[in-house]
Amino acid sequence: MKNRLRVLRAEQNWSQAELGMRVGVTRQAINAIETRRYDPGLPLAMKIARVFEKKVDDIFELEDKD
């Protein structure tokens, strides 16, 4: 799953740890999402979207599998 998390976080000048604290996960979890090693579940994706005042679809995008 592609995501804009790193860009949005940088725009806010937040560290991975700060974003993690705001959504209730570890810095390592934020890093795993940013590097596409972990896809967040819907509840976490919705928390992240709420923190950035965006829609989930504005942050996360499914990749087409051809």
Buried (B, 14 or more C-beta within 10 A) or exposed (E): EEBBBBEBBEEEEBEBEEBBBBBEBEBEBBBBBBEEEBEBEEEBBBBBBEBBEBEBEEBBEEEEEE
